[in-house]
């Protein structure tokens, strides 16, 4: 298999009874218990101790045997290839065995199959040549514990988002920003999540599971525990808090009656790939997102020389929103849509502008395939009344209803084939994907997401691996043709992010801001999920205006101090503003500069509500230049704020190139930003 850039073939080395797997920027060491005992990112260790399985059997703590050489239990290599390696191993206690099958892929994803079975008789024991002690095969508890270094586990991001509890009895309510933020000092107690990530602004470790099949937590609100203990931040996963429900028979007869109980989950150390030296990948205009265009995009762009206006304002990428495709997210493109898209691409390419058309997460009632396949391929969920319904139902134009498509179906084949055709025949430069990377919860048994628990209740899954496979294959198509995959997410899906080039975040919080519902910037929310650096994929910020309550300038202030920029969504005002910002950023050698965000630099301000992040470039002659973003993080106007940089400056200008003469003392409007050039 060809390994796409910037990844490299997986390296595997055997050391004693363990194995070391190396992928780009990361190293995973598997010990004698077959689980990871060390995970490093760029040489930094994430684990405070080896990952372990702990529990209780028949009232006694489980003790896994360690004499693996004698008992022939050491892990072994099952499969080795450039794209992945698979290791198998086992653990054995007095009553049970835990067999593991672990696959590490070239982007660092670690998939773990854990099978729990009763310990059986050996051949000598079976024939009475060695003594056999009768056992009661009762398993009281089984937990997976991942000890993280506390200094590196300051923030979290989860999907789906929800409120949660803290071990001291506190409660954090569900909100637009509760899915990501700073880990509370007492720790966290959370219900089951498909995706969980814990780390800091530079790196972290993701844990994922598609469903709770065979899990038995005693408390549905305490499935995942994050427990601070000295230098350790312990992630405890409650696989079983009681004897497995599938083992219904007499525990004394378990040797004969109990079949294996299986679990599947996984890990992903981040960043998933090296973060690019120049994080501002393009100067993109997102046409018709929130600010709606009347009529079709071709007529709009033809009018008033708007194609030329894109060039004038420095746009390098035009992103077309959903309306280009008459049938929402259809993979069978209509003649009308195909002709319009081809025309826009030709006009943009003449001017050196790339074009990314929209695809998403839906299938609409207007789609020619709806009658035959709509029910089979959509995501379905039981509502509050106990009725299984198709998820979604947005009303789109032209008049149609659009429902959530599940990519755990053969429809992903059509999607990938459609993108490949558009790149080869219409010469698009990639795709903008709205929600496609989200593993939407689905209970549809017709394509395998739905399943029934031991009580006969219909349950669902987050199709994480299907979404990942969709993006892996799509990345092969798009990246090999020099294109870009730009994804819109609520929180990072670290299992698939390696197969994207750029992310767009922040929509969930927009309602709070456009309605004036938040009085401070959610700084830890940004630091956890929206900087891009701890995931390895650059990001942009969504900005929906509601003047005067919330403006694009406010969004610029919030984004810029976190190393990202907002993307304009109107060909007039926001584009005018961002054209000037792009010029300022492009004039500075960011790709050769050190990024010093406000949580790492020594800049001092006379008001703690003003934060400063900057790029620092040192030339060969020793001279220093800085590009600084200074933001008021509050909804209050501030006057006379003094900014003190850690090194002397002889010349300072703002982004309009006007000299700064007030001695680094500024007034700030609410949520406002000043961009300064220092030398």
ZAMARGU-4260 file (C-alpha; in steps of 0.2 Angstrom, whole numbers, plus 5000, padded with zeros to 4 digits):
<rodrens>
0) 5000/5000/5000 | 5006/5017/4996 | 5008/5028/5011 | 5002/5046/5008 | 5012/5061/5013
5) 5017/5066/5026 | 5016/5049/5034 | 5030/5036/5033 | 5029/5017/5034 | 5027/5009/5051
10) 5043/5004/5060 | 5042/4989/5071 | 5057/4983/5083 | 5057/4969/5095 | 5066/4972/5112
15) 5066/4957/5124 | 5048/4952/5127 | 5041/4968/5121 | 5039/4978/5104 | 5042/4996/5099
20) 5031/5003/5085 | 5036/5020/5077 | 5026/5031/5066 | 5028/5049/5062 | 5033/5059/5077
25) 5027/5045/5089 | 5033/5029/5098 | 5023/5016/5106 | 5031/5003/5117 | 5021/4987/5121
30) 5027/4978/5136 | 5025/4960/5143 | 5007/4962/5147 | 5004/4966/5128 | 4997/4984/5132
35) 5006/5000/5129 | 5018/5004/5143 | 5025/5020/5135 | 5018/5032/5122 | 5030/5047/5117
40) 5026/5062/5106 | 5041/5071/5099 | 5051/5062/5113 | 5039/5067/5127 | 5032/5053/5137
45) 5013/5054/5139 | 5011/5040/5151 | 5015/5041/5170 | 5015/5022/5171 | 5010/5007/5159
50) 4992/5005/5154 | 4984/4992/5164 | 4969/4981/5166 | 4963/4980/5184 | 4948/4972/5193
55) 4941/4959/5205 | 4938/4941/5203 | 4928/4931/5216 | 4931/4945/5228 | 4949/4946/5226
60) 4960/4958/5216 | 4965/4951/5199 | 4984/4947/5199 | 4990/4944/5181 | 5004/4932/5180
65) 5021/4939/5175 | 5031/4924/5171 | 5028/4925/5153 | 5043/4916/5146 | 5039/4901/5156
70) 5020/4901/5152 | 5023/4906/5134 | 5012/4921/5135 | 5023/4934/5128 | 5016/4945/5115
75) 5020/4941/5097 | 5019/4949/5079 | 5004/4943/5070 | 5006/4954/5054 | 5019/4967/5048
80) 5016/4979/5033 | 5021/4996/5029 | 5003/5003/5033 | 5000/4993/5049 | 5007/4981/5061
85) 4997/4969/5072 | 5002/4962/5089 | 4994/4948/5099 | 4996/4944/5117 | 4987/4938/5133
90) 4986/4940/5151 | 4982/4926/5163 | 4975/4927/5181 | 4970/4912/5192 | 4952/4912/5184
95) 4953/4922/5168 | 4963/4925/5152 | 4962/4942/5143 | 4968/4940/5124 | 4973/4956/5115
100) 4974/4960/5097 | 4982/4977/5094 | 4984/4985/5077 | 4994/5001/5075 | 4992/5010/5058
105) 5004/5023/5050 | 4995/5038/5057 | 4997/5032/5074 | 4979/5025/5078 | 4980/5010/5090
110) 4965/4998/5088 | 4963/4986/5103 | 4952/4970/5103 | 4951/4963/5121 | 4943/4946/5123
115) 4939/4940/5141 | 4937/4921/5144 | 4938/4909/5158 | 4955/4900/5161 | 4954/4882/5156
120) 4963/4866/5159 | 4980/4863/5152 | 4982/4845/5144 | 4992/4839/5159 | 4979/4846/5171
125) 4965/4838/5160 | 4973/4821/5161 | 4977/4822/5180 | 4996/4823/5177 | 4996/4840/5186
130) 4984/4846/5200 | 4969/4856/5196 | 4961/4868/5208 | 4942/4870/5207 | 4937/4889/5204
135) 4922/4900/5204 | 4922/4910/5188 | 4914/4926/5195 | 4921/4942/5188 | 4916/4957/5199
140) 4924/4971/5190 | 4936/4975/5176 | 4943/4992/5172 | 4955/4999/5159 | 4967/5012/5168
145) 4977/5024/5158 | 4989/5034/5169 | 4993/5050/5160 | 5007/5063/5166 | 4997/5076/5175
150) 5007/5090/5169 | 5002/5086/5151 | 4984/5082/5154 | 4977/5100/5157 | 4963/5100/5144
155) 4950/5089/5137 | 4939/5087/5122 | 4925/5074/5120 | 4911/5069/5108 | 4897/5070/5110
160) 4897/5085/5121 | 4887/5085/5137 | 4887/5091/5155 | 4897/5081/5168 | 4900/5079/5186
165) 4916/5081/5197 | 4921/5069/5210 | 4918/5082/5224 | 4900/5083/5219 | 4901/5098/5207
170) 4891/5098/5191 | 4896/5107/5175 | 4880/5109/5164 | 4879/5105/5146 | 4882/5121/5135
175) 4889/5126/5118 | 4907/5125/5125 | 4906/5110/5138 | 4913/5098/5126 | 4930/5105/5127
180) 4940/5115/5140 | 4951/5114/5155 | 4950/5098/5166 | 4943/5104/5183 | 4955/5102/5198
185) 4945/5088/5206 | 4944/5078/5190 | 4929/5073/5179 | 4915/5060/5179 | 4907/5057/5162
190) 4895/5046/5153 | 4900/5035/5139 | 4908/5045/5125 | 4913/5040/5107 | 4929/5051/5107
195) 4939/5057/5122 | 4955/5067/5121 | 4966/5073/5135 | 4981/5083/5134 | 4988/5101/5132
200) 4990/5114/5119 | 5004/5104/5111 | 5000/5085/5112 | 4988/5073/5120 | 4981/5055/5120
205) 4964/5051/5112 | 4953/5036/5118 | 4938/5030/5107 | 4925/5017/5107 | 4911/5015/5094
210) 4898/5008/5107 | 4896/5001/5124 | 4893/4983/5118 | 4896/4972/5133 | 4901/4986/5144
215) 4892/4986/5162 | 4895/5002/5171 | 4886/5003/5188 | 4883/5022/5185 | 4879/5028/5168
220) 4886/5045/5173 | 4902/5038/5179 | 4908/5027/5164 | 4924/5038/5161 | 4933/5044/5177
225) 4947/5057/5176 | 4956/5056/5193 | 4970/5068/5198 | 4983/5059/5210 | 4999/5068/5213
230) 5009/5068/5197 | 4996/5057/5188 | 4980/5060/5179 | 4972/5043/5179 | 4959/5039/5165
235) 4948/5025/5172 | 4937/5016/5159 | 4923/5006/5168 | 4921/4991/5156 | 4913/4980/5169
240) 4907/4985/5187 | 4898/4968/5189 | 4898/4950/5182 | 4896/4950/5163 | 4877/4948/5159
245) 4881/4936/5145 | 4888/4924/5158 | 4871/4920/5166 | 4875/4902/5172 | 4882/4896/5188
250) 4900/4903/5190 | 4906/4886/5197 | 4902/4880/5179 | 4910/4894/5170 | 4924/4884/5163
255) 4911/4874/5153 | 4897/4887/5150 | 4905/4904/5148 | 4910/4910/5130 | 4922/4925/5128
260) 4916/4942/5131 | 4924/4955/5118 | 4927/4973/5119 | 4934/4985/5106 | 4942/5002/5109
265) 4957/5012/5104 | 4970/5025/5107 | 4977/5039/5096 | 4992/5050/5102 | 4992/5067/5094
270) 4997/5077/5085 | 4992/5065/5071 | 5005/5072/5059 | 5018/5086/5059 | 5010/5103/5060
275) 5014/5114/5045 | 5027/5127/5047 | 5015/5140/5039 | 4998/5137/5047 | 4988/5149/5037
280) 4986/5138/5022 | 4976/5149/5011 | 4966/5165/5010 | 4949/5158/5008 | 4931/5166/5005
285) 4917/5155/5010 | 4903/5160/4999 | 4885/5159/5005 | 4888/5152/5022 | 4876/5161/5034
290) 4876/5177/5023 | 4865/5170/5010 | 4866/5174/4991 | 4851/5177/4981 | 4850/5166/4965
295) 4864/5155/4959 | 4882/5157/4962 | 4887/5159/4944 | 4876/5174/4941 | 4881/5181/4958
300) 4900/5180/4954 | 4897/5186/4936 | 4889/5202/4942 | 4899/5218/4947 | 4916/5210/4942
305) 4916/5199/4957 | 4928/5186/4950 | 4940/5200/4949 | 4936/5207/4966 | 4942/5190/4973
310) 4959/5193/4965 | 4959/5211/4971 | 4956/5206/4989 | 4969/5192/4989 | 4958/5177/4989
315) 4967/5161/4984 | 4953/5148/4988 | 4934/5150/4985 | 4923/5139/4995 | 4906/5136/4988
320) 4892/5132/5001 | 4879/5119/4999 | 4868/5128/4986 | 4879/5124/4971 | 4872/5106/4972
325) 4854/5107/4968 | 4850/5091/4977 | 4858/5092/4995 | 4874/5082/4996 | 4869/5071/4981
330) 4883/5061/4974 | 4874/5060/4957 | 4877/5078/4951 | 4864/5086/4940 | 4868/5093/4923
335) 4863/5110/4929 | 4875/5109/4944 | 4889/5102/4934 | 4888/5115/4921 | 4888/5129/4934
340) 4902/5121/4944 | 4913/5119/4929 | 4911/5137/4924 | 4915/5144/4941 | 4931/5133/4941
345) 4937/5139/4924 | 4934/5157/4929 | 4943/5155/4946 | 4958/5145/4938 | 4961/5159/4926
350) 4964/5170/4941 | 4974/5158/4951 | 4960/5154/4963 | 4956/5136/4969 | 4938/5130/4971
355) 4932/5119/4985 | 4913/5114/4983 | 4903/5108/4998 | 4898/5091/5003 | 4891/5086/5019
360) 4882/5073/5030 | 4865/5072/5022 | 4854/5064/5009 | 4839/5073/5004 | 4821/5069/4998
365) 4825/5077/4981 | 4839/5064/4979 | 4835/5051/4965 | 4840/5037/4976 | 4829/5042/4991
370) 4815/5030/4987 | 4826/5015/4985 | 4839/5018/4999 | 4834/5032/5010 | 4829/5022/5025
375) 4843/5010/5023 | 4858/5022/5023 | 4852/5036/5035 | 4856/5037/5053 | 4841/5033/5065
380) 4839/5036/5083 | 4825/5032/5096 | 4816/5048/5101 | 4810/5053/5118 | 4793/5044/5114
385) 4802/5027/5110 | 4800/5029/5092 | 4814/5025/5080 | 4816/5040/5068 | 4828/5046/5055
390) 4839/5059/5061 | 4840/5077/5054 | 4827/5084/5042 | 4834/5101/5038 | 4823/5111/5026
395) 4834/5116/5011 | 4832/5125/4995 | 4826/5121/4982 | 4812/5114/4993 | 4818/5097/5000
400) 4821/5089/5017 | 4838/5083/5021 | 4842/5069/5033 | 4858/5063/5041 | 4868/5050/5030
405) 4877/5037/5039 | 4894/5033/5031 | 4894/5016/5038 | 4886/5011/5022 | 4891/5008/5004
410) 4886/5026/5001 | 4904/5031/5005 | 4910/5022/4989 | 4898/5034/4979 | 4904/5049/4989
415) 4923/5045/4985 | 4919/5041/4967 | 4910/5057/4965 | 4924/5068/4972 | 4936/5058/4961
420) 4926/5062/4945 | 4924/5080/4950 | 4942/5082/4952 | 4946/5074/4936 | 4933/5081/4925
425) 4928/5098/4933 | 4946/5100/4940 | 4940/5106/4957 | 4954/5108/4970 | 4947/5097/4984
430) 4931/5098/4995 | 4924/5107/5009 | 4915/5094/5020 | 4902/5100/5033 | 4900/5088/5047
435) 4906/5073/5036 | 4919/5069/5049 | 4907/5068/5063 | 4903/5050/5068 | 4884/5053/5070
440) 4876/5042/5083 | 4865/5029/5074 | 4854/5014/5078 | 4850/5008/5061 | 4851/4989/5061
445) 4849/4989/5042 | 4867/4993/5039 | 4874/4987/5056 | 4875/5002/5067 | 4861/4996/5078
450) 4862/4982/5090 | 4852/4974/5104 | 4859/4972/5122 | 4856/4958/5134 | 4839/4965/5139
455) 4833/4966/5121 | 4835/4985/5120 | 4840/4993/5104 | 4856/5002/5106 | 4867/5012/5093
460) 4885/5016/5088 | 4896/5030/5084 | 4903/5024/5067 | 4920/5030/5070 | 4930/5017/5060
465) 4918/5019/5045 | 4921/5038/5045 | 4940/5036/5047 | 4940/5024/5032 | 4930/5036/5022
470) 4943/5050/5025 | 4958/5038/5023 | 4951/5033/5005 | 4946/5051/5001 | 4963/5058/5006
475) 4971/5046/4994 | 4960/5053/4980 | 4962/5071/4985 | 4980/5073/4991 | 4987/5063/4977
480) 4979/5076/4965 | 4986/5091/4975 | 4970/5095/4982 | 4964/5100/4999 | 4951/5092/5011
485) 4944/5106/5023 | 4932/5099/5036 | 4919/5108/5047 | 4919/5100/5065 | 4912/5104/5082
490) 4926/5095/5091 | 4941/5086/5085 | 4939/5068/5078 | 4957/5063/5081 | 4954/5046/5072
495) 4951/5054/5055 | 4960/5071/5056 | 4976/5064/5049 | 4967/5063/5033 | 4962/5081/5032
500) 4972/5097/5028 | 4962/5111/5037 | 4948/5112/5050 | 4934/5124/5053 | 4928/5126/5071
505) 4917/5136/5082 | 4899/5135/5076 | 4891/5129/5092 | 4896/5144/5102 | 4890/5157/5088
510) 4872/5157/5095 | 4878/5162/5112 | 4889/5176/5105 | 4876/5183/5092 | 4863/5184/5106
515) 4876/5192/5118 | 4876/5177/5129 | 4894/5176/5134 | 4904/5190/5143 | 4922/5182/5141
520) 4931/5173/5128 | 4931/5154/5132 | 4950/5153/5132 | 4952/5135/5138 | 4939/5129/5126
525) 4950/5137/5112 | 4966/5130/5119 | 4959/5112/5120 | 4951/5111/5103 | 4953/5125/5091
530) 4972/5129/5090 | 4976/5115/5078 | 4993/5112/5085 | 4989/5099/5098 | 4980/5089/5084
535) 4992/5092/5070 | 4980/5100/5058 | 4978/5119/5055 | 4961/5127/5059 | 4951/5142/5055
540) 4937/5150/5066 | 4918/5152/5061 | 4911/5169/5062 | 4893/5173/5061 | 4889/5192/5063
545) 4875/5200/5072 | 4880/5218/5073 | 4882/5227/5085 | 4881/5213/5097 | 4894/5201/5089
550) 4905/5206/5074 | 4918/5199/5063 | 4931/5210/5072 | 4926/5201/5088 | 4929/5184/5080
555) 4946/5190/5074 | 4951/5195/5092 | 4946/5178/5099 | 4955/5168/5085 | 4971/5177/5082
560) 4978/5175/5099 | 4976/5157/5097 | 4986/5156/5081 | 4971/5155/5069 | 4961/5167/5059
565) 4942/5168/5055 | 4936/5164/5038 | 4926/5178/5029 | 4909/5173/5023 | 4904/5188/5013
570) 4912/5196/4998 | 4910/5213/5005 | 4914/5218/5022 | 4922/5204/5031 | 4932/5201/5015
575) 4938/5219/5016 | 4944/5217/5034 | 4953/5200/5031 | 4961/5206/5015 | 4971/5218/5026
580) 4974/5205/5039 | 4981/5193/5026 | 4993/5206/5019 | 5000/5209/5037 | 5002/5190/5040
585) 5009/5186/5023 | 5022/5200/5025 | 5029/5191/5040 | 5040/5175/5039 | 5028/5165/5050
590) 5035/5148/5043 | 5053/5153/5050 | 5047/5161/5066 | 5043/5154/5084 | 5025/5155/5089
595) 5023/5161/5107 | 5005/5161/5113 | 4999/5170/5128 | 5001/5155/5139 | 5020/5153/5135
600) 5027/5170/5133 | 5033/5184/5145 | 5022/5198/5139 | 5015/5208/5153 | 4999/5219/5152
605) 4992/5231/5165 | 4975/5223/5163 | 4974/5204/5164 | 4959/5204/5152 | 4971/5209/5138
610) 4981/5194/5131 | 4995/5194/5119 | 5002/5181/5107 | 5016/5183/5094 | 5027/5176/5081
615) 5046/5180/5085 | 5058/5179/5070 | 5077/5181/5073 | 5087/5185/5057 | 5105/5178/5054
620) 5112/5195/5059 | 5103/5193/5076 | 5090/5206/5073 | 5072/5202/5079 | 5055/5205/5072
625) 5038/5201/5080 | 5021/5200/5074 | 5009/5202/5089 | 4991/5199/5091 | 4984/5209/5106
630) 4966/5205/5111 | 4953/5211/5124 | 4945/5195/5130 | 4931/5203/5138 | 4914/5211/5133
635) 4919/5227/5142 | 4928/5242/5134 | 4946/5245/5142 | 4956/5261/5142 | 4974/5264/5145
640) 4980/5247/5144 | 4999/5246/5144 | 5008/5231/5135 | 5026/5227/5140 | 5036/5215/5129
645) 5050/5205/5136 | 5063/5213/5124 | 5066/5231/5118 | 5058/5237/5102 | 5064/5252/5092
650) 5050/5253/5079 | 5031/5248/5081 | 5017/5249/5068 | 5000/5243/5068 | 4992/5232/5054
655) 4988/5248/5044 | 5007/5252/5045 | 5003/5268/5055 | 5017/5271/5068 | 5013/5268/5087
660) 5018/5283/5097 | 5008/5281/5113 | 5021/5271/5122 | 5012/5254/5121 | 4997/5260/5129
665) 4980/5257/5121 | 4962/5258/5122 | 4952/5242/5117 | 4934/5241/5112 | 4925/5225/5118
670) 4932/5209/5110 | 4944/5219/5100 | 4961/5216/5093 | 4976/5225/5088 | 4989/5218/5077
675) 5007/5225/5079 | 5023/5224/5070 | 5038/5226/5081 | 5057/5227/5076
</rodrens>
